[in-house]
Amino acid sequence: MALGKAIKFIKQAGNDKQLRKSCYQSNSKEDLLQKLGFDMGEFEDAITMQLVKCQTYEQAEQVQQIKMWFSLL
């Protein structure tokens, strides 16, 4: 259930400094995705699902920030 892993990652990435540090230590985006257990398509689907669930602008902004941060890795 890779989509579930992507959703969990998005929820956790906003608060977990250790998770973000481990992401920075990956050699490549492909290596990171393999370690996390999902691909970019599943990540995009998870972002969309989380954005649909947002009830405030601030929640949506946080999800968008995680998306942008992840794209820079």
OpenMM code with the backbone's topology and positions (N, CA, C; nanometers):
from openmm import Vec3, app, unit

residues = "MET ALA LEU GLY LYS ALA ILE LYS PHE ILE LYS GLN ALA GLY ASN ASP LYS GLN LEU ARG LYS SER CYS TYR GLN SER ASN SER LYS GLU ASP LEU LEU GLN LYS LEU GLY PHE ASP MET GLY GLU PHE GLU ASP ALA ILE THR MET GLN LEU VAL LYS CYS GLN THR TYR GLU GLN ALA GLU GLN VAL GLN GLN ILE LYS MET TRP PHE SER LEU LEU".split()
positions = [
    Vec3(0.0832, -0.1168, 0.0000),
    Vec3(0.0000, 0.0000, 0.0000),
    Vec3(0.0888, 0.1246, 0.0000),
    Vec3(0.1471, 0.1529, -0.1139),
    Vec3(0.2418, 0.2625, -0.1270),
    Vec3(0.1742, 0.3986, -0.1111),
    Vec3(0.0513, 0.4108, -0.1535),
    Vec3(-0.0192, 0.5380, -0.1387),
    Vec3(-0.0352, 0.5710, 0.0099),
    Vec3(-0.0623, 0.4734, 0.0897),
    Vec3(-0.0722, 0.4929, 0.2343),
    Vec3(0.0602, 0.5388, 0.2937),
    Vec3(0.1704, 0.4844, 0.2431),
    Vec3(0.3023, 0.5270, 0.2891),
    Vec3(0.3280, 0.6726, 0.2512),
    Vec3(0.2858, 0.7118, 0.1329),
    Vec3(0.3037, 0.8499, 0.0884),
    Vec3(0.2215, 0.9452, 0.1743),
    Vec3(0.0999, 0.9079, 0.2064),
    Vec3(0.0145, 0.9914, 0.2914),
    Vec3(0.0766, 1.0052, 0.4307),
    Vec3(0.1233, 0.8953, 0.4846),
    Vec3(0.1864, 0.8980, 0.6165),
    Vec3(0.3113, 0.9872, 0.6131),
    Vec3(0.3886, 0.9775, 0.5061),
    Vec3(0.5091, 1.0605, 0.4922),
    Vec3(0.4729, 1.2086, 0.4914),
    Vec3(0.3705, 1.2455, 0.4170),
    Vec3(0.3297, 1.3861, 0.4083),
    Vec3(0.2879, 1.4382, 0.5452),
    Vec3(0.2111, 1.3592, 0.6172),
    Vec3(0.1663, 1.4001, 0.7503),
    Vec3(0.2844, 1.4127, 0.8463),
    Vec3(0.3795, 1.3235, 0.8343),
    Vec3(0.4924, 1.3198, 0.9265),
    Vec3(0.5996, 1.4221, 0.8911),
    Vec3(0.6172, 1.4529, 0.7651),
    Vec3(0.7258, 1.5404, 0.7203),
    Vec3(0.7144, 1.6818, 0.7756),
    Vec3(0.5954, 1.7273, 0.8018),
    Vec3(0.5776, 1.8613, 0.8539),
    Vec3(0.6271, 1.8792, 0.9969),
    Vec3(0.6370, 1.7713, 1.0716),
    Vec3(0.6700, 1.7819, 1.2133),
    Vec3(0.7975, 1.7097, 1.2555),
    Vec3(0.8446, 1.6171, 1.1751),
    Vec3(0.9538, 1.5287, 1.2158),
    Vec3(1.0872, 1.5736, 1.1563),
    Vec3(1.1703, 1.6375, 1.2389),
    Vec3(1.3003, 1.6865, 1.1913),
    Vec3(1.3925, 1.5723, 1.1528),
    Vec3(1.3857, 1.4609, 1.2255),
    Vec3(1.4709, 1.3456, 1.1949),
    Vec3(1.4381, 1.2883, 1.0568),
    Vec3(1.3110, 1.2841, 1.0246),
    Vec3(1.2696, 1.2349, 0.8929),
    Vec3(1.3250, 1.3253, 0.7839),
    Vec3(1.3150, 1.4546, 0.8027),
    Vec3(1.3668, 1.5478, 0.7024),
    Vec3(1.5181, 1.5353, 0.6895),
    Vec3(1.5881, 1.5182, 0.8021),
    Vec3(1.7333, 1.5003, 0.7979),
    Vec3(1.7698, 1.3762, 0.7177),
    Vec3(1.6972, 1.2675, 0.7405),
    Vec3(1.7273, 1.1440, 0.6684),
    Vec3(1.6995, 1.1605, 0.5182),
    Vec3(1.6018, 1.2430, 0.4847),
    Vec3(1.5748, 1.2694, 0.3431),
    Vec3(1.6914, 1.3432, 0.2787),
    Vec3(1.7509, 1.4377, 0.3512),
    Vec3(1.8643, 1.5141, 0.2985),
    Vec3(1.9860, 1.4262, 0.2760),
    Vec3(1.9975, 1.3167, 0.3484),
    Vec3(2.1146, 1.2309, 0.3406),
    Vec3(2.1079, 1.1304, 0.2262),
    Vec3(1.9986, 1.1248, 0.1551),
    Vec3(1.9860, 1.0314, 0.0438),
    Vec3(2.0729, 1.0766, -0.0727),
    Vec3(2.1227, 0.9795, -0.1467),
    Vec3(2.2106, 1.0089, -0.2595),
    Vec3(2.1355, 1.0674, -0.3779),
    Vec3(2.0129, 1.0248, -0.3974),
    Vec3(1.9348, 1.0725, -0.5116),
    Vec3(1.7861, 1.0632, -0.4772),
    Vec3(1.7057, 1.1269, -0.5591),
    Vec3(1.5599, 1.1235, -0.5393),
    Vec3(1.5086, 0.9811, -0.5563),
    Vec3(1.5623, 0.9087, -0.6541),
    Vec3(1.5199, 0.7705, -0.6779),
    Vec3(1.5517, 0.6824, -0.5575),
    Vec3(1.6699, 0.7030, -0.4994),
    Vec3(1.7103, 0.6271, -0.3819),
    Vec3(1.6168, 0.6579, -0.2644),
    Vec3(1.5843, 0.7848, -0.2474),
    Vec3(1.4943, 0.8252, -0.1398),
    Vec3(1.3559, 0.7643, -0.1587),
    Vec3(1.3029, 0.7710, -0.2792),
    Vec3(1.1709, 0.7148, -0.3062),
    Vec3(1.1684, 0.5645, -0.2805),
    Vec3(1.2763, 0.4973, -0.3169),
    Vec3(1.2838, 0.3530, -0.2931),
    Vec3(1.2837, 0.3238, -0.1423),
    Vec3(1.3582, 0.4028, -0.0655),
    Vec3(1.3620, 0.3835, 0.0801),
    Vec3(1.2257, 0.4115, 0.1435),
    Vec3(1.1560, 0.5126, 0.0912),
    Vec3(1.0268, 0.5492, 0.1480),
    Vec3(0.9153, 0.4536, 0.1068),
    Vec3(0.9328, 0.3848, -0.0052),
    Vec3(0.8368, 0.2829, -0.0466),
    Vec3(0.7233, 0.3325, -0.1344),
    Vec3(0.7427, 0.4447, -0.2027),
    Vec3(0.6431, 0.4937, -0.2978),
    Vec3(0.7143, 0.5671, -0.4113),
    Vec3(0.6395, 0.5941, -0.5185),
    Vec3(0.6984, 0.6646, -0.6326),
    Vec3(0.6377, 0.8049, -0.6437),
    Vec3(0.6836, 0.8823, -0.7404),
    Vec3(0.6386, 1.0216, -0.7536),
    Vec3(0.4904, 1.0301, -0.7866),
    Vec3(0.4391, 0.9380, -0.8629),
    Vec3(0.2964, 0.9375, -0.8945),
    Vec3(0.2123, 0.9193, -0.7701),
    Vec3(0.2545, 0.8285, -0.6854),
    Vec3(0.1830, 0.8049, -0.5595),
    Vec3(0.1967, 0.9250, -0.4661),
    Vec3(0.3132, 0.9888, -0.4686),
    Vec3(0.3319, 1.1089, -0.3871),
    Vec3(0.2373, 1.2195, -0.4334),
    Vec3(0.2279, 1.2394, -0.5638),
    Vec3(0.1378, 1.3416, -0.6183),
    Vec3(-0.0081, 1.3102, -0.5833),
    Vec3(-0.0458, 1.1837, -0.5925),
    Vec3(-0.1824, 1.1437, -0.5553),
    Vec3(-0.2090, 1.1711, -0.4075),
    Vec3(-0.1103, 1.1430, -0.3240),
    Vec3(-0.1250, 1.1660, -0.1806),
    Vec3(-0.1368, 1.3156, -0.1508),
    Vec3(-0.0598, 1.3975, -0.2207),
    Vec3(-0.0689, 1.5429, -0.2038),
    Vec3(-0.2095, 1.5895, -0.2400),
    Vec3(-0.2593, 1.5434, -0.3524),
    Vec3(-0.3937, 1.5817, -0.3962),
    Vec3(-0.4980, 1.5406, -0.2931),
    Vec3(-0.4862, 1.4198, -0.2412),
    Vec3(-0.5818, 1.3718, -0.1415),
    Vec3(-0.5761, 1.4572, -0.0152),
    Vec3(-0.4560, 1.4948, 0.0254),
    Vec3(-0.4431, 1.5767, 0.1458),
    Vec3(-0.4969, 1.7177, 0.1231),
    Vec3(-0.4772, 1.7721, 0.0033),
    Vec3(-0.5294, 1.9056, -0.0266),
    Vec3(-0.6822, 1.9066, -0.0251),
    Vec3(-0.7436, 1.8005, -0.0737),
    Vec3(-0.8899, 1.7917, -0.0756),
    Vec3(-0.9446, 1.7903, 0.0678),
    Vec3(-0.8705, 1.7323, 0.1595),
    Vec3(-0.9156, 1.7218, 0.2985),
    Vec3(-0.8964, 1.8511, 0.3783),
    Vec3(-0.8180, 1.9442, 0.3264),
    Vec3(-0.7883, 2.0672, 0.4003),
    Vec3(-0.9153, 2.1505, 0.4187),
    Vec3(-0.9284, 2.2044, 0.5397),
    Vec3(-1.0439, 2.2872, 0.5710),
    Vec3(-1.0080, 2.4345, 0.5862),
    Vec3(-0.8780, 2.4627, 0.5937),
    Vec3(-0.8351, 2.6015, 0.6051),
    Vec3(-0.7226, 2.6286, 0.5048),
    Vec3(-0.7030, 2.7551, 0.4798),
    Vec3(-0.5947, 2.7962, 0.3908),
    Vec3(-0.4598, 2.7540, 0.4488),
    Vec3(-0.4433, 2.7632, 0.5794),
    Vec3(-0.3172, 2.7295, 0.6436),
    Vec3(-0.2834, 2.5811, 0.6266),
    Vec3(-0.3837, 2.4951, 0.6368),
    Vec3(-0.3604, 2.3525, 0.6163),
    Vec3(-0.3163, 2.3255, 0.4730),
    Vec3(-0.3823, 2.3883, 0.3783),
    Vec3(-0.3465, 2.3705, 0.2378),
    Vec3(-0.2069, 2.4251, 0.2104),
    Vec3(-0.1741, 2.5354, 0.2729),
    Vec3(-0.0413, 2.5951, 0.2557),
    Vec3(0.0676, 2.5027, 0.3072),
    Vec3(0.0427, 2.4370, 0.4194),
    Vec3(0.1411, 2.3438, 0.4747),
    Vec3(0.1635, 2.2254, 0.3794),
    Vec3(0.0569, 2.1726, 0.3231),
    Vec3(0.0699, 2.0616, 0.2281),
    Vec3(0.1476, 2.1078, 0.1038),
    Vec3(0.1192, 2.2269, 0.0556),
    Vec3(0.1909, 2.2809, -0.0605),
    Vec3(0.3391, 2.3017, -0.0287),
    Vec3(0.3693, 2.3449, 0.0921),
    Vec3(0.5093, 2.3633, 0.1315),
    Vec3(0.5831, 2.2302, 0.1346),
    Vec3(0.5182, 2.1260, 0.1829),
    Vec3(0.5809, 1.9931, 0.1835),
    Vec3(0.6046, 1.9475, 0.0397),
    Vec3(0.5104, 1.9729, -0.0477),
    Vec3(0.5264, 1.9367, -0.1892),
    Vec3(0.6468, 2.0084, -0.2501),
    Vec3(0.6581, 2.1384, -0.2244),
    Vec3(0.7696, 2.2152, -0.2793),
    Vec3(0.9026, 2.1696, -0.2194),
    Vec3(0.9056, 2.1459, -0.0888),
    Vec3(1.0270, 2.0983, -0.0219),
    Vec3(1.0707, 1.9659, -0.0831),
    Vec3(0.9762, 1.8767, -0.1025),
    Vec3(1.0095, 1.7446, -0.1561),
    Vec3(1.0610, 1.7556, -0.2990),
    Vec3(1.0075, 1.8471, -0.3753),
    Vec3(1.0529, 1.8631, -0.5138),
    Vec3(1.1963, 1.9164, -0.5210),
    Vec3(1.2406, 1.9842, -0.4165),
    Vec3(1.3768, 2.0385, -0.4141),
    Vec3(1.4815, 1.9378, -0.3701),
    Vec3(1.4386, 1.8264, -0.3154),
    Vec3(1.5347, 1.7252, -0.2699),
    Vec3(1.6109, 1.6633, -0.3838),
] * unit.nanometer
topology = app.Topology()
chain = topology.addChain("A")
for resn in residues:
    res = topology.addResidue(resn, chain)
    for name in ("N", "CA", "C"):
        topology.addAtom(name, app.Element.getBySymbol(name[0]), res)
